[in-house]
Amino acid sequence: MDTLGAEAQKRLRSLAAENRRREGEALRLFRPMETQMPYLISEASERIIRGGVRGGKTVLAAADFSSACTGIPLTGNDGKELPFRYPTDRPLVCWVIGYNQKHIARIYKYLFTPGIFAKFRILKDPETGELRSWRPWDPEDAKLEHLTKPHPPMIPRRFCPVDSPPGDGTAGIAYENKGERIFSLAKLTNGTEIYGFSSGGRAGMGVAVDLIWIDEDVEYPQYVAEWQSRLSDVKGKLIWSAWPWADNDALQLMSTRAEEESKLDKPDVSEIVLKFSKNPYMPPEEVVKRRKGWAAEGDGTLRARDSGEFLTGLTLVFPNFDIDVHGIPSLVNDKDPLDKILARHNYRIPKEWTHYLGVDPGFAHMALVLAAVPPPDIGDYYIVYDEIYLERAVPADAIRELQRKAPKQKWHCFIMDEHMGRQTQTAGKTVRQQWTEAFEKAALRSRLTYSSFSPGSDNIFARNLVVRRSLDPRSDGTTRFRLFRDKTRYMQREFVRYRRTVTKDETTEKTRASHNHLMDANAYIMASEPIYYIPPPEEREKSPAFRTIEQLRGRNKKGRDDDTIYMGAGKAPVFTT
């Protein structure tokens, strides 16, 4: 050192100090739990970290995302550096997506705020003098808690000055609201750009993205497919860290794909599930206390908050629907009385049964349910025998389908969504008026409403309760509600997707406004208490014997003034009217 000049010595001291600072950066000290390792070694392009509360999902996602953005590799729980699976030859374009702008502010803290993860603390090892992460599950380490310090920010300050705006070639952060730390762009010194988007808007149209991190729920699950498409051009990756949001179809679909591909050598989607009770950073007495409290709220609450399980059965509006039970023909009852009767009719609903039509009008999604009630001597049944589901359609489209599926049908009642029916659209006419005029033009009529419509119940809870009760098995094993399995594909799909609104605190009775179009059309009919009505004489189906007599009467009356019918040899009349 004596042979070096003062400036050189100063530079060496500066480099040594910088080296020590870098050794103390969060990403270099972070050590994943054993349960987190399968995520870090996965080569799948889409990875889910699902878990209960405080399971360790967010800190893992933040560490992996920050590692990708900075180029700093993570170290496994065995102390060995993990393979770095992101591009290193160019700056990256990365997105973080939160539910809303307040969520973006929370993600900012995950990336740029020191000590945000309370249990991730740094300790100077008493024996080696080196910095490392604190291990509270180790009894000896637990005694050293008073010597620990909060972790540095996941993305070191040297990569991004958080209080300076980004410029042309300079790092910094652009804020939508600086006071609340709602950021739109964080530009790092290595050229990587991190964009913050809320899930309610359409993010970055037409932009190729290297890495997307979705944290928790999204406002519009249908946008996820669009975000995924941004990854294709550069073979990008997607991270989704989430509590098990049961009403998020995109998350459940991705989770299902991960399960289906779990046995493949190179799956495109992978998933790990982290449990609160398996998090070694949680004190055992705290685990016992929290689990006891959640159990008191119900088994579903315990399973979701501790184990991160999807609880679709608890959120489905109709959890008691089972196509094997309610479908026609039945797959669970080979002596089903309704099946036997319908089999004699070649599984066609007789025209003399009472027929109802439920309509959920709309342009984006239009749904019609065709249902019938048989005579009381057959049994107390309500049968959905067909459906019409159209997208971006007008009444004329539905009428064509209806006439194709049920030609010359005698309808008892047409029922429509009253709320939608009152809305005014084209030429100042209400939706109900437009449908009425279209039905009248097509000569579609019902006994009760002619070409118009009876208003459907707007009490969602009450009408769904009627449907739910009709699904319950009766003492003889039958159910009032039945549907033709080969004619109701869309309705069956809605039955297993129509859900109540879920938050982390409760499952409400409020239903989601999706996968509900055929559900609503059906509920309008059922809430009207449909029963069998004896058809008027002119509509009744005539027996084969009666039709034969009519034919003979018509044939023998040709050229005669009387109604005498001659049958067989001779001229003696055998039937006189």
C-alpha positions as CSV (number, residue, x, y, z in Angstrom):
1,M,0.0,0.0,0.0
2,D,3.0,2.4,0.7
3,T,4.0,2.2,-2.9
4,L,0.6,3.4,-4.0
5,G,-0.2,7.0,-4.3
6,A,-2.8,8.7,-2.2
7,E,-5.4,8.8,-4.9
8,A,-4.9,5.1,-5.6
9,Q,-5.2,4.3,-1.9
10,K,-8.3,6.4,-1.7
11,R,-9.8,4.6,-4.6
12,L,-9.0,1.2,-3.2
13,R,-10.7,2.1,0.1
14,S,-13.7,3.3,-1.8
15,L,-13.9,0.1,-3.8
16,A,-13.6,-1.9,-0.6
17,A,-16.4,0.1,1.0
18,E,-18.5,-0.3,-2.1
19,N,-17.9,-4.1,-2.0
20,R,-19.0,-4.3,1.6
21,R,-22.1,-2.3,0.8
22,R,-22.9,-4.7,-2.1
23,E,-22.3,-7.7,0.1
24,G,-25.0,-6.3,2.4
25,E,-27.6,-5.8,-0.3
26,A,-30.9,-7.5,0.3
27,L,-30.8,-9.7,-2.8
28,R,-27.4,-11.1,-1.8
29,L,-28.6,-11.9,1.8
30,F,-32.0,-13.2,1.0
31,R,-32.3,-16.9,1.6
32,P,-35.5,-18.7,0.5
33,M,-37.3,-21.2,2.7
34,E,-37.2,-24.8,1.6
35,T,-40.8,-24.6,0.5
36,Q,-40.0,-21.6,-1.8
37,M,-37.2,-23.4,-3.6
38,P,-39.4,-25.3,-6.2
39,Y,-40.5,-21.9,-7.5
40,L,-36.9,-20.6,-7.9
41,I,-35.6,-23.7,-9.8
42,S,-38.7,-23.9,-12.0
43,E,-38.0,-23.3,-15.7
44,A,-41.7,-22.6,-16.5
45,S,-42.4,-19.4,-18.3
46,E,-45.5,-18.7,-16.1
47,R,-45.2,-19.3,-12.3
48,I,-47.8,-18.9,-9.6
49,I,-47.0,-18.4,-5.9
50,R,-50.3,-19.1,-4.2
51,G,-50.6,-19.0,-0.4
52,G,-52.5,-18.1,2.7
53,V,-51.8,-14.9,4.7
54,R,-48.1,-14.4,5.7
55,G,-47.1,-17.5,3.8
56,G,-44.0,-15.9,2.2
57,K,-45.4,-15.4,-1.3
58,T,-44.9,-11.7,-1.7
59,V,-41.3,-11.5,-0.4
60,L,-40.4,-14.4,-2.8
61,A,-42.0,-12.7,-5.8
62,A,-40.4,-9.3,-4.9
63,A,-36.9,-10.9,-4.6
64,D,-37.2,-12.8,-7.9
65,F,-38.5,-9.8,-9.7
66,S,-35.8,-7.5,-8.3
67,S,-33.2,-10.1,-9.2
68,A,-34.4,-10.1,-12.8
69,C,-34.4,-6.3,-13.0
70,T,-30.9,-5.8,-11.5
71,G,-29.1,-8.8,-12.8
72,I,-28.1,-9.9,-9.2
73,P,-28.6,-13.7,-8.9
74,L,-30.2,-15.1,-5.8
75,T,-28.7,-17.7,-3.5
76,G,-30.5,-20.9,-2.5
77,N,-31.1,-22.1,1.0
78,D,-28.0,-24.3,0.7
79,G,-25.8,-21.2,0.1
80,K,-25.2,-21.9,-3.6
81,E,-25.9,-19.4,-6.3
82,L,-29.1,-20.2,-8.3
83,P,-29.1,-20.3,-12.1
84,F,-30.1,-16.8,-13.5
85,R,-32.9,-17.3,-15.9
86,Y,-33.4,-13.8,-17.4
87,P,-31.6,-12.0,-20.3
88,T,-28.3,-10.4,-19.4
89,D,-27.3,-9.0,-22.8
90,R,-29.7,-6.1,-22.8
91,P,-32.0,-3.9,-20.6
92,L,-35.4,-5.4,-19.8
93,V,-38.9,-4.1,-20.0
94,C,-40.8,-5.2,-16.9
95,W,-44.3,-4.6,-15.7
96,V,-45.8,-4.8,-12.2
97,I,-49.6,-5.0,-12.1
98,G,-51.6,-4.2,-9.0
99,Y,-55.4,-4.2,-8.4
100,N,-55.5,-0.4,-8.3
101,Q,-53.2,2.6,-7.9
102,K,-53.0,2.2,-4.1
103,H,-51.8,-1.3,-4.8
104,I,-49.1,0.1,-7.1
105,A,-47.9,2.2,-4.2
106,R,-47.7,-1.0,-2.1
107,I,-45.6,-2.7,-4.8
108,Y,-43.3,0.3,-4.8
109,K,-42.6,-0.4,-1.1
110,Y,-41.9,-4.0,-1.9
111,L,-39.2,-3.0,-4.3
112,F,-37.7,0.3,-3.0
113,T,-38.5,0.6,0.7
114,P,-36.1,-0.9,3.4
115,G,-37.6,-3.2,6.1
116,I,-40.9,-3.6,4.3
117,F,-40.8,-7.4,5.0
118,A,-40.8,-7.5,8.8
119,K,-39.4,-11.0,9.3
120,F,-36.6,-10.5,6.8
121,R,-33.9,-9.0,9.1
122,I,-30.1,-8.8,8.8
123,L,-27.7,-10.1,11.4
124,K,-23.9,-9.8,11.7
125,D,-22.9,-13.3,12.5
126,P,-21.2,-13.4,15.9
127,E,-18.7,-16.1,14.8
128,T,-17.8,-15.1,11.2
129,G,-18.5,-11.4,11.4
130,E,-20.3,-11.6,8.0
131,L,-23.7,-10.3,7.3
132,R,-26.5,-12.8,6.8
133,S,-30.3,-13.2,7.1
134,W,-31.7,-13.8,10.6
135,R,-33.1,-17.3,11.3
136,P,-35.7,-16.9,14.0
137,W,-36.6,-20.6,14.0
138,D,-33.1,-21.4,15.2
139,P,-33.1,-21.1,19.1
140,E,-29.6,-19.6,19.1
141,D,-30.5,-17.1,16.4
142,A,-33.8,-16.2,18.2
143,K,-31.8,-14.9,21.1
144,L,-30.0,-12.5,18.8
145,E,-33.1,-10.6,17.6
146,H,-32.0,-7.4,19.4
147,L,-28.9,-7.4,17.2
148,T,-30.8,-7.6,13.9
149,K,-31.6,-4.7,11.5
150,P,-34.3,-4.3,8.9
151,H,-33.3,-5.5,5.4
152,P,-32.2,-2.9,2.8
153,P,-34.5,-2.3,-0.2
154,M,-34.8,-5.2,-2.7
155,I,-33.6,-2.9,-5.5
156,P,-30.5,-1.2,-4.2
157,R,-30.4,2.6,-4.3
158,R,-27.4,2.5,-6.7
159,F,-29.7,1.2,-9.3
160,C,-32.4,3.8,-8.9
161,P,-32.5,7.2,-7.2
162,V,-36.1,7.2,-5.9
163,D,-36.5,10.9,-5.6
164,S,-35.2,11.9,-9.1
165,P,-37.2,11.7,-12.3
166,P,-35.9,9.5,-15.1
167,G,-34.3,11.3,-18.0
168,D,-32.8,10.5,-21.3
169,G,-30.1,8.0,-20.3
170,T,-30.5,8.7,-16.5
171,A,-32.2,6.6,-13.9
172,G,-35.1,7.7,-11.7
173,I,-38.8,7.3,-11.0
174,A,-41.8,9.0,-12.6
175,Y,-44.7,9.2,-10.3
176,E,-48.5,9.5,-10.8
177,N,-48.6,10.7,-7.2
178,K,-45.2,11.2,-5.6
179,G,-46.5,11.7,-2.1
180,E,-48.3,8.3,-2.1
181,R,-45.5,6.7,-4.1
182,I,-47.8,5.7,-7.0
183,F,-45.3,5.3,-9.8
184,S,-45.7,4.8,-13.5
185,L,-42.1,4.2,-14.5
186,A,-38.9,3.3,-12.6
187,K,-35.8,3.4,-14.8
188,L,-32.7,1.7,-13.5
189,T,-29.0,2.5,-14.2
190,N,-28.6,-0.6,-16.2
191,G,-31.3,0.6,-18.6
192,T,-34.1,-1.8,-17.4
193,E,-37.5,-0.1,-17.2
194,I,-40.2,-1.1,-14.7
195,Y,-43.7,0.1,-15.5
196,G,-46.5,0.2,-12.9
197,F,-50.1,-0.5,-14.1
198,S,-53.4,-0.9,-12.3
199,S,-55.4,-4.0,-13.4
200,G,-58.5,-1.9,-14.3
201,G,-56.8,-0.4,-17.4
202,R,-55.4,-1.8,-20.6
203,A,-51.6,-1.8,-20.1
204,G,-49.0,-1.1,-22.7
205,M,-50.8,-1.9,-26.0
206,G,-48.5,-3.6,-28.5
207,V,-45.4,-3.6,-26.3
208,A,-43.1,-6.6,-25.9
209,V,-42.4,-7.4,-22.3
210,D,-39.7,-9.5,-20.7
211,L,-41.3,-10.0,-17.2
212,I,-44.7,-9.3,-15.7
213,W,-45.4,-9.6,-12.0
214,I,-49.1,-9.7,-11.1
215,D,-49.6,-9.2,-7.3
216,E,-52.8,-10.5,-5.8
217,D,-56.2,-10.0,-7.5
218,V,-57.0,-8.2,-10.7
219,E,-60.1,-6.1,-11.5
220,Y,-60.7,-7.6,-14.9
221,P,-59.5,-11.2,-15.1
222,Q,-60.1,-11.3,-18.9
223,Y,-57.2,-8.9,-19.3
224,V,-54.7,-11.5,-18.2
225,A,-54.7,-13.2,-21.6
226,E,-53.8,-9.9,-23.2
227,W,-51.0,-9.3,-20.8
228,Q,-49.6,-12.8,-21.4
229,S,-49.6,-12.2,-25.2
230,R,-47.0,-9.3,-24.6
231,L,-44.5,-11.9,-23.5
232,S,-44.4,-14.0,-26.7
233,D,-42.0,-11.9,-28.8
234,V,-39.2,-12.0,-26.4
235,K,-40.0,-15.3,-24.7
236,G,-40.8,-13.4,-21.5
237,K,-42.0,-14.7,-18.1
238,L,-44.9,-14.1,-15.8
239,I,-45.0,-14.2,-12.0
240,W,-48.3,-14.2,-10.2
241,S,-48.3,-14.0,-6.4
242,A,-51.8,-14.3,-4.9
243,W,-54.1,-15.3,-2.1
244,P,-56.6,-17.9,-3.5
245,W,-59.1,-15.4,-5.0
246,A,-62.0,-17.8,-5.7
247,D,-63.8,-15.4,-8.1
248,N,-60.7,-14.8,-10.3
249,D,-61.3,-17.1,-13.3
250,A,-57.9,-16.3,-14.8
251,L,-56.0,-17.3,-11.7
252,Q,-57.9,-20.5,-11.3
253,L,-57.5,-21.4,-15.0
254,M,-53.7,-20.8,-14.7
255,S,-53.6,-22.9,-11.5
256,T,-55.5,-25.7,-13.3
257,R,-53.0,-25.6,-16.1
258,A,-50.2,-25.9,-13.6
259,E,-51.8,-28.9,-12.0
260,E,-52.3,-30.6,-15.4
261,E,-48.7,-30.0,-16.5
262,S,-47.1,-30.8,-13.2
263,K,-46.0,-34.3,-14.4
264,L,-44.4,-33.0,-17.6
265,D,-40.6,-32.7,-17.8
266,K,-40.8,-29.1,-19.0
267,P,-44.2,-27.5,-18.1
268,D,-45.1,-24.1,-19.3
269,V,-46.9,-23.3,-16.1
270,S,-45.9,-24.2,-12.5
271,E,-47.3,-23.4,-9.1
272,I,-46.2,-23.6,-5.5
273,V,-48.6,-23.2,-2.5
274,L,-47.2,-21.7,0.7
275,K,-48.9,-22.3,4.0
276,F,-49.0,-19.8,6.9
277,S,-48.5,-22.7,9.4
278,K,-45.4,-23.9,7.6
279,N,-43.6,-20.5,7.6
280,P,-40.7,-20.9,10.0
281,Y,-40.5,-17.1,10.5
282,M,-43.9,-17.3,12.3
283,P,-43.6,-18.0,16.1
284,P,-45.3,-21.3,16.9
285,E,-47.6,-19.7,19.5
286,E,-48.7,-17.1,16.9
287,V,-49.5,-19.9,14.4
288,V,-51.7,-21.7,17.0
289,K,-53.5,-18.5,17.9
290,R,-54.2,-17.5,14.3
291,R,-55.4,-21.0,13.3
292,K,-57.7,-21.2,16.3
293,G,-59.3,-17.9,15.3
294,W,-59.7,-18.8,11.7
295,A,-61.2,-22.2,12.6
296,A,-63.8,-20.4,14.7
297,E,-64.9,-18.6,11.6
298,G,-65.3,-21.9,9.7
299,D,-63.3,-24.6,8.0
300,G,-63.4,-22.6,4.7
301,T,-61.7,-19.6,6.4
302,L,-59.0,-21.8,7.9
303,R,-58.3,-23.5,4.7
304,A,-58.0,-20.3,2.6
305,R,-56.0,-18.2,5.1
306,D,-53.7,-21.0,6.3
307,S,-53.3,-23.3,3.3
308,G,-54.1,-21.0,0.4
309,E,-56.8,-23.3,-1.0
310,F,-59.3,-22.2,-3.6
311,L,-62.8,-22.6,-2.0
312,T,-65.0,-22.7,-5.1
313,G,-67.5,-24.8,-3.3
314,L,-68.1,-22.1,-0.7
315,T,-68.4,-19.3,-3.3
316,L,-70.5,-21.0,-5.9
317,V,-74.1,-19.7,-6.0
318,F,-75.3,-23.3,-6.7
319,P,-72.8,-25.6,-5.0
320,N,-75.4,-28.4,-4.9
321,F,-75.6,-28.7,-8.7
322,D,-74.3,-32.0,-10.1
323,I,-74.8,-32.9,-13.7
324,D,-74.8,-36.6,-12.9
325,V,-77.8,-36.0,-10.5
326,H,-79.7,-33.3,-12.4
327,G,-78.9,-34.3,-15.9
328,I,-81.2,-36.1,-18.2
329,P,-80.7,-39.0,-18.5
330,S,-79.6,-39.5,-14.9
331,L,-76.3,-41.3,-14.3
332,V,-76.9,-42.0,-10.6
333,N,-80.4,-43.5,-10.6
334,D,-81.1,-46.2,-13.2
335,K,-84.7,-46.3,-12.0
336,D,-85.3,-42.6,-12.4
337,P,-89.1,-42.2,-13.1
338,L,-88.8,-39.1,-15.3
339,D,-86.1,-40.8,-17.4
340,K,-88.5,-43.7,-18.0
341,I,-91.3,-41.4,-19.2
342,L,-89.0,-39.4,-21.4
343,A,-87.5,-42.5,-22.9
344,R,-90.9,-43.5,-24.2
345,H,-91.1,-40.1,-26.0
346,N,-87.6,-40.6,-27.4
347,Y,-86.3,-37.9,-25.0
348,R,-88.5,-35.2,-26.5
349,I,-90.7,-33.0,-24.4
350,P,-94.3,-33.5,-25.3
351,K,-96.0,-30.4,-26.7
352,E,-98.9,-30.7,-24.3
353,W,-96.7,-30.1,-21.3
354,T,-96.6,-26.5,-20.1
355,H,-93.7,-24.6,-21.8
356,Y,-92.0,-21.4,-20.6
357,L,-89.4,-19.1,-22.1
358,G,-87.0,-17.1,-20.0
359,V,-85.1,-14.2,-21.7
360,D,-82.0,-12.4,-20.5
361,P,-81.7,-9.7,-23.2
362,G,-78.5,-8.0,-24.2
363,F,-76.3,-7.2,-27.1
364,A,-72.9,-8.5,-25.7
365,H,-74.5,-11.6,-24.2
366,M,-78.0,-12.9,-24.9
367,A,-79.5,-15.9,-23.2
368,L,-82.8,-17.8,-23.6
369,V,-83.9,-20.8,-21.5
370,L,-86.6,-23.2,-22.8
371,A,-88.3,-25.0,-20.0
372,A,-91.3,-27.2,-19.4
373,V,-93.5,-28.5,-16.5
374,P,-95.2,-31.9,-16.9
375,P,-98.7,-33.0,-15.7
376,P,-98.9,-33.7,-12.0
377,D,-99.5,-37.4,-12.5
378,I,-95.9,-37.6,-13.9
379,G,-94.4,-35.8,-11.0
380,D,-93.3,-32.3,-9.7
381,Y,-90.6,-31.5,-12.1
382,Y,-89.2,-28.4,-13.8
383,I,-87.2,-29.3,-16.9
384,V,-84.8,-27.2,-19.0
385,Y,-84.8,-28.9,-22.3
386,D,-82.8,-26.4,-24.4
387,E,-80.9,-23.1,-24.4
388,I,-79.9,-20.3,-26.7
389,Y,-76.7,-18.4,-25.9
390,L,-75.6,-15.7,-28.4
391,E,-73.0,-13.0,-28.3
392,R,-73.3,-9.6,-30.1
393,A,-76.8,-10.5,-31.3
394,V,-80.2,-8.8,-31.8
395,P,-83.7,-10.2,-31.2
396,A,-84.0,-11.4,-34.7
397,D,-81.0,-13.7,-34.2
398,A,-82.6,-15.2,-31.1
399,I,-85.9,-15.7,-32.9
400,R,-84.3,-17.7,-35.7
401,E,-82.7,-20.0,-33.2
402,L,-85.9,-20.3,-31.3
403,Q,-87.9,-21.3,-34.3
404,R,-85.3,-23.8,-35.3
405,K,-85.1,-25.4,-31.9
406,A,-88.9,-25.3,-31.0
407,P,-90.9,-24.9,-34.2
408,K,-94.7,-24.4,-33.8
409,Q,-94.3,-24.6,-30.0
410,K,-97.3,-23.5,-27.9
411,W,-95.9,-21.3,-25.2
412,H,-97.6,-20.6,-21.9
413,C,-95.5,-17.5,-20.8
414,F,-92.6,-15.4,-21.9
415,I,-90.6,-13.9,-19.0
416,M,-87.9,-11.2,-19.3
417,D,-85.3,-9.4,-17.2
418,E,-87.4,-6.4,-16.0
419,H,-84.5,-4.2,-15.2
420,M,-82.9,-4.6,-18.7
421,G,-86.4,-4.5,-20.3
422,R,-87.0,-1.0,-19.1
423,Q,-83.9,0.4,-20.6
424,T,-84.3,2.7,-23.6
425,Q,-82.1,2.0,-26.6
426,T,-82.7,2.4,-30.4
427,A,-85.3,5.1,-31.5
428,G,-86.5,5.7,-28.0
429,K,-87.9,2.2,-27.6
430,T,-87.3,0.1,-24.5
431,V,-85.6,-3.3,-24.8
432,R,-88.9,-4.9,-23.9
433,Q,-90.7,-3.0,-26.7
434,Q,-88.1,-4.1,-29.3
435,W,-88.4,-7.7,-28.3
436,T,-92.2,-7.5,-28.3
437,E,-92.3,-6.1,-31.8
438,A,-89.9,-8.7,-33.0
439,F,-91.9,-11.5,-31.5
440,E,-95.1,-10.1,-32.9
441,K,-93.6,-9.9,-36.4
442,A,-92.5,-13.5,-36.1
443,A,-96.0,-14.6,-34.9
444,L,-94.4,-15.8,-31.6
445,R,-97.1,-15.8,-28.9
446,S,-97.8,-17.2,-25.5
447,R,-101.1,-17.8,-23.7
448,L,-100.5,-15.3,-20.9
449,T,-98.4,-12.5,-22.5
450,Y,-99.2,-12.8,-26.2
451,S,-96.0,-11.4,-27.9
452,S,-95.0,-9.4,-24.8
453,F,-93.2,-10.5,-21.6
454,S,-94.0,-10.9,-18.0
455,P,-91.4,-9.1,-15.8
456,G,-88.8,-11.3,-14.2
457,S,-88.0,-10.9,-10.5
458,D,-85.2,-8.4,-9.8
459,N,-84.5,-9.9,-6.4
460,I,-81.4,-11.9,-7.2
461,F,-81.1,-13.5,-3.8
462,A,-84.7,-14.6,-3.6
463,R,-84.8,-16.0,-7.1
464,N,-81.5,-17.9,-6.7
465,L,-82.8,-19.3,-3.4
466,V,-85.8,-20.8,-5.4
467,V,-83.3,-22.4,-7.8
468,R,-81.1,-23.7,-5.1
469,R,-84.0,-25.4,-3.3
470,S,-85.1,-27.1,-6.5
471,L,-81.6,-28.7,-6.8
472,D,-81.9,-30.4,-3.4
473,P,-82.7,-34.1,-3.4
474,R,-86.1,-35.2,-2.2
475,S,-86.9,-38.2,0.0
476,D,-87.2,-40.4,-3.1
477,G,-83.9,-39.3,-4.4
478,T,-85.3,-37.1,-7.2
479,T,-84.9,-33.4,-7.6
480,R,-87.4,-30.9,-9.0
481,F,-84.9,-29.3,-11.3
482,R,-83.7,-31.3,-14.3
483,L,-82.0,-30.4,-17.5
484,F,-81.1,-32.2,-20.8
485,R,-77.3,-32.7,-20.6
486,D,-76.8,-32.8,-24.4
487,K,-78.7,-29.6,-25.0
488,T,-77.5,-27.3,-22.2
489,R,-73.7,-27.0,-22.6
490,Y,-73.5,-23.3,-21.8
491,M,-75.9,-23.6,-18.8
492,Q,-73.8,-26.4,-17.3
493,R,-70.7,-24.2,-17.6
494,E,-72.4,-21.3,-15.9
495,F,-73.6,-23.5,-13.0
496,V,-70.0,-24.3,-12.1
497,R,-68.7,-20.7,-12.6
498,Y,-71.5,-18.5,-11.2
499,R,-70.1,-17.3,-7.9
500,R,-70.7,-15.0,-5.0
501,T,-68.4,-12.0,-4.4
502,V,-65.4,-12.9,-2.2
503,T,-63.1,-10.7,-0.2
504,K,-60.3,-11.7,2.2
505,D,-62.7,-11.1,5.1
506,E,-65.9,-12.8,3.9
507,T,-67.9,-14.5,1.2
508,T,-70.9,-12.3,0.5
509,E,-74.3,-13.0,-0.9
510,K,-73.7,-10.5,-3.7
511,T,-73.2,-12.4,-6.9
512,R,-70.7,-11.6,-9.6
513,A,-71.9,-10.1,-12.8
514,S,-70.3,-12.8,-15.0
515,H,-71.3,-16.3,-16.0
516,N,-74.8,-15.4,-15.1
517,H,-76.8,-14.9,-18.3
518,L,-78.5,-18.3,-18.6
519,M,-78.6,-18.5,-14.8
520,D,-80.7,-15.3,-14.7
521,A,-82.9,-16.4,-17.6
522,N,-83.6,-19.6,-15.8
523,A,-84.2,-17.9,-12.4
524,Y,-86.8,-15.6,-13.9
525,I,-88.9,-18.6,-14.9
526,M,-88.4,-20.4,-11.6
527,A,-89.2,-17.4,-9.5
528,S,-92.5,-17.0,-11.3
529,E,-93.6,-20.4,-9.8
530,P,-94.2,-22.3,-13.0
531,I,-96.8,-25.0,-12.8
532,Y,-98.6,-27.2,-15.3
533,Y,-101.7,-25.9,-17.0
534,I,-104.1,-28.0,-19.0
535,P,-103.9,-26.8,-22.6
536,P,-107.1,-25.5,-24.2
537,P,-109.0,-28.0,-26.4
538,E,-107.7,-26.6,-29.6
539,E,-104.1,-27.1,-28.6
540,R,-104.4,-30.7,-27.2
541,E,-102.7,-33.4,-29.1
542,K,-105.3,-35.8,-30.6
543,S,-105.0,-39.5,-30.1
544,P,-104.1,-41.8,-33.1
545,A,-107.6,-43.3,-33.0
546,F,-109.2,-39.9,-33.1
547,R,-107.0,-38.8,-36.0
548,T,-107.9,-42.1,-37.9
549,I,-111.6,-41.3,-37.4
550,E,-111.1,-37.8,-38.7
551,Q,-109.3,-39.1,-41.7
552,L,-112.0,-41.6,-42.5
553,R,-114.7,-39.0,-42.0
554,G,-113.0,-36.7,-44.4
555,R,-112.5,-39.5,-47.0
556,N,-116.0,-40.9,-46.9
557,K,-117.7,-37.5,-46.9
558,K,-116.5,-36.9,-50.4
559,G,-119.6,-36.6,-52.6
560,R,-121.9,-37.4,-49.7
561,D,-124.2,-35.3,-47.5
562,D,-124.3,-37.5,-44.5
563,D,-121.5,-38.4,-41.9
564,T,-121.9,-42.2,-42.2
565,I,-118.7,-44.1,-42.3
566,Y,-118.6,-47.5,-44.0
567,M,-115.8,-49.9,-42.9
568,G,-115.1,-53.4,-44.3
569,A,-117.2,-55.4,-46.8
570,G,-120.8,-54.6,-47.6
571,K,-122.7,-51.4,-47.4
572,A,-124.0,-51.5,-43.8
573,P,-122.8,-48.4,-41.9
574,V,-120.7,-49.2,-38.8
575,F,-120.3,-45.6,-37.6
576,T,-122.6,-42.6,-37.9
577,T,-121.8,-39.1,-36.7
